[in-house]
Amino acid sequence: MGEADTTVMPSIQIANEVIASIAGLAAAEVDGVAGMAGGLSGGISEMLGKRGGPSKGVKLEVEGNQVALDLYVVVRYGGKIPEIAGQLQEKVKIQIETMTGLVVSHVNVHVQGVSFASEPSVSES
């Protein structure tokens, strides 16, 4: 009898931290997002006190080729939260699916606070 034909397919594993970083960077590009919060444990105090990496405020679960995300954000005062959340969901989904090939099952947005900080004004001369 001959040897069984076996094909070993190479595997690519993407660390959860990489996926979370992609999500965090994509979220930061959405107009109206003041920053990422540390989630339930860190909250707004983490955003104001400690510096976090691009994965800060992102929780995820990967099962097979699907990923589910929770984003913890602080929005700028005056922004329309439902619109900001929708843009966040779309931007993060597109970036993760494009860059990793994973399927994003859902993106939950948790608004942890509102930032009242304003842009520095330019004094008129």
Secondary structure as a PSIPRED ss2 file (coil, helix, strand):
# PSIPRED VFORMAT (PSIPRED V4.0)

   1 M C   1.000  0.000  0.000
   2 G C   1.000  0.000  0.000
   3 E C   1.000  0.000  0.000
   4 A C   1.000  0.000  0.000
   5 D C   1.000  0.000  0.000
   6 T C   1.000  0.000  0.000
   7 T C   1.000  0.000  0.000
   8 V C   1.000  0.000  0.000
   9 M C   1.000  0.000  0.000
  10 P C   1.000  0.000  0.000
  11 S C   1.000  0.000  0.000
  12 I C   1.000  0.000  0.000
  13 Q C   1.000  0.000  0.000
  14 I C   1.000  0.000  0.000
  15 A C   1.000  0.000  0.000
  16 N H   0.000  1.000  0.000
  17 E H   0.000  1.000  0.000
  18 V H   0.000  1.000  0.000
  19 I H   0.000  1.000  0.000
  20 A H   0.000  1.000  0.000
  21 S H   0.000  1.000  0.000
  22 I H   0.000  1.000  0.000
  23 A H   0.000  1.000  0.000
  24 G H   0.000  1.000  0.000
  25 L H   0.000  1.000  0.000
  26 A H   0.000  1.000  0.000
  27 A H   0.000  1.000  0.000
  28 A H   0.000  1.000  0.000
  29 E C   1.000  0.000  0.000
  30 V C   1.000  0.000  0.000
  31 D C   1.000  0.000  0.000
  32 G C   1.000  0.000  0.000
  33 V E   0.000  0.000  1.000
  34 A E   0.000  0.000  1.000
  35 G E   0.000  0.000  1.000
  36 M E   0.000  0.000  1.000
  37 A C   1.000  0.000  0.000
  38 G C   1.000  0.000  0.000
  39 G H   0.000  1.000  0.000
  40 L H   0.000  1.000  0.000
  41 S H   0.000  1.000  0.000
  42 G H   0.000  1.000  0.000
  43 G H   0.000  1.000  0.000
  44 I H   0.000  1.000  0.000
  45 S H   0.000  1.000  0.000
  46 E H   0.000  1.000  0.000
  47 M H   0.000  1.000  0.000
  48 L H   0.000  1.000  0.000
  49 G H   0.000  1.000  0.000
  50 K C   1.000  0.000  0.000
  51 R C   1.000  0.000  0.000
  52 G C   1.000  0.000  0.000
  53 G C   1.000  0.000  0.000
  54 P C   1.000  0.000  0.000
  55 S C   1.000  0.000  0.000
  56 K C   1.000  0.000  0.000
  57 G C   1.000  0.000  0.000
  58 V E   0.000  0.000  1.000
  59 K E   0.000  0.000  1.000
  60 L E   0.000  0.000  1.000
  61 E E   0.000  0.000  1.000
  62 V E   0.000  0.000  1.000
  63 E E   0.000  0.000  1.000
  64 G C   1.000  0.000  0.000
  65 N C   1.000  0.000  0.000
  66 Q E   0.000  0.000  1.000
  67 V E   0.000  0.000  1.000
  68 A E   0.000  0.000  1.000
  69 L E   0.000  0.000  1.000
  70 D E   0.000  0.000  1.000
  71 L E   0.000  0.000  1.000
  72 Y E   0.000  0.000  1.000
  73 V E   0.000  0.000  1.000
  74 V E   0.000  0.000  1.000
  75 V E   0.000  0.000  1.000
  76 R E   0.000  0.000  1.000
  77 Y C   1.000  0.000  0.000
  78 G C   1.000  0.000  0.000
  79 G C   1.000  0.000  0.000
  80 K C   1.000  0.000  0.000
  81 I H   0.000  1.000  0.000
  82 P H   0.000  1.000  0.000
  83 E H   0.000  1.000  0.000
  84 I H   0.000  1.000  0.000
  85 A H   0.000  1.000  0.000
  86 G H   0.000  1.000  0.000
  87 Q H   0.000  1.000  0.000
  88 L H   0.000  1.000  0.000
  89 Q H   0.000  1.000  0.000
  90 E H   0.000  1.000  0.000
  91 K H   0.000  1.000  0.000
  92 V H   0.000  1.000  0.000
  93 K H   0.000  1.000  0.000
  94 I H   0.000  1.000  0.000
  95 Q H   0.000  1.000  0.000
  96 I H   0.000  1.000  0.000
  97 E H   0.000  1.000  0.000
  98 T H   0.000  1.000  0.000
  99 M H   0.000  1.000  0.000
 100 T H   0.000  1.000  0.000
 101 G C   1.000  0.000  0.000
 102 L C   1.000  0.000  0.000
 103 V E   0.000  0.000  1.000
 104 V E   0.000  0.000  1.000
 105 S E   0.000  0.000  1.000
 106 H E   0.000  0.000  1.000
 107 V E   0.000  0.000  1.000
 108 N E   0.000  0.000  1.000
 109 V E   0.000  0.000  1.000
 110 H E   0.000  0.000  1.000
 111 V E   0.000  0.000  1.000
 112 Q E   0.000  0.000  1.000
 113 G E   0.000  0.000  1.000
 114 V E   0.000  0.000  1.000
 115 S E   0.000  0.000  1.000
 116 F C   1.000  0.000  0.000
 117 A C   1.000  0.000  0.000
 118 S C   1.000  0.000  0.000
 119 E C   1.000  0.000  0.000
 120 P C   1.000  0.000  0.000
 121 S C   1.000  0.000  0.000
 122 V C   1.000  0.000  0.000
 123 S C   1.000  0.000  0.000
 124 E C   1.000  0.000  0.000
 125 S C   1.000  0.000  0.000
